[in-house]
């Protein structure tokens, strides 16, 4: 399955649920990816699973917030973002954005 097919898995209602965020995350705001090593997974859903990764973001990449924080099944906070370097929307772990 390619990235475009994975990106199609994002539910339309998730993309339409654009409202003010919590904990210092505001829609439309630009944030910077902050990872010491490796990459920040760009996901189809707000949860940590190797099968929902549709891209990789690296330290210093810029993303635009597109939704409120959601708690994944793993207990981490995720947020829907627009990632110009990937060319689409997906979820990232909010703890790695500054």
matplotlib code that plots the C-alpha trace (Angstrom):
import matplotlib.pyplot as plt

x = [0.0, 1.4, 1.3, -1.6, -3.7, -2.8, -3.6, -7.0, -7.7, -7.9, -11.6, -13.4, -14.9, -11.4, -10.4, -13.6, -13.2, -11.1, -11.5, -9.4, -6.8, -5.9, -2.6, -1.1, -1.9, -4.0, -5.4, -3.5, -0.4, 2.9, 5.0, 8.5, 9.3, 11.7, 13.3, 16.8, 17.3, 15.4, 12.1, 8.6, 6.0, 3.3, 0.2, -3.3, -4.9, -3.9, -2.3, 1.2, 1.1, 3.7, 0.9, -0.5, 2.7, 2.4, 5.5, 8.4, 9.1, 12.6, 14.0, 13.3, 10.5, 7.5, 3.9, 0.6, -1.9, -5.3, -7.2, -7.5, -5.3, -6.6, -5.5, -4.5, -5.1, -1.4, -2.2, -0.1, -1.5, -1.7, -2.7, -3.8, -1.3, -0.6, 3.0, 4.2, 7.3, 5.0, 2.2, -0.8, -2.5, -1.8, -1.4, 1.8, 2.6, 2.1, 5.0, 7.5, 6.2, 7.5]
y = [0.0, 3.4, 6.7, 8.1, 5.1, 5.4, 9.1, 8.3, 6.4, 9.7, 10.0, 13.0, 13.8, 14.0, 16.6, 18.5, 18.6, 21.8, 23.8, 25.5, 23.2, 22.7, 22.9, 25.7, 24.1, 26.5, 25.8, 27.5, 27.9, 26.7, 24.3, 22.9, 19.2, 18.6, 15.1, 14.3, 11.2, 9.6, 10.9, 11.8, 9.4, 11.0, 8.8, 8.1, 7.9, 9.2, 6.1, 4.5, 1.5, 0.7, 0.2, 3.7, 5.5, 7.4, 9.6, 10.8, 14.3, 15.3, 17.7, 21.3, 20.4, 22.8, 21.7, 23.6, 22.6, 21.5, 20.1, 19.6, 17.2, 13.6, 10.9, 7.7, 4.2, 4.3, 7.3, 9.8, 13.1, 13.4, 16.4, 16.6, 18.6, 19.8, 18.8, 20.7, 18.4, 15.4, 17.2, 16.2, 15.9, 13.4, 12.9, 13.4, 13.0, 16.5, 16.0, 16.5, 19.9, 23.2]
z = [0.0, -0.9, 1.0, -1.0, -0.1, 3.5, 3.5, 2.1, 5.3, 7.2, 8.1, 6.6, 9.9, 11.4, 8.8, 9.3, 13.1, 13.0, 16.2, 18.9, 20.5, 24.1, 26.0, 23.9, 20.6, 18.4, 14.9, 12.1, 14.3, 12.9, 15.1, 14.8, 15.0, 17.9, 17.9, 19.2, 17.0, 14.2, 13.1, 14.2, 12.7, 10.6, 11.0, 9.6, 13.1, 16.6, 17.9, 17.9, 15.5, 12.8, 10.3, 10.5, 9.6, 6.3, 6.5, 8.5, 9.9, 11.0, 13.6, 12.4, 10.0, 10.2, 10.5, 10.8, 13.4, 11.9, 14.9, 18.6, 20.7, 20.9, 23.3, 21.5, 22.9, 24.0, 26.3, 24.2, 22.9, 19.1, 16.9, 13.3, 11.3, 7.7, 6.8, 3.7, 3.4, 3.0, 1.2, 3.3, 6.7, 9.4, 13.1, 15.1, 18.8, 20.2, 22.7, 19.9, 18.7, 19.9]

ax = plt.figure().add_subplot(projection="3d")
ax.plot(x, y, z, "-o")
ax.set_aspect("equal")
plt.show()
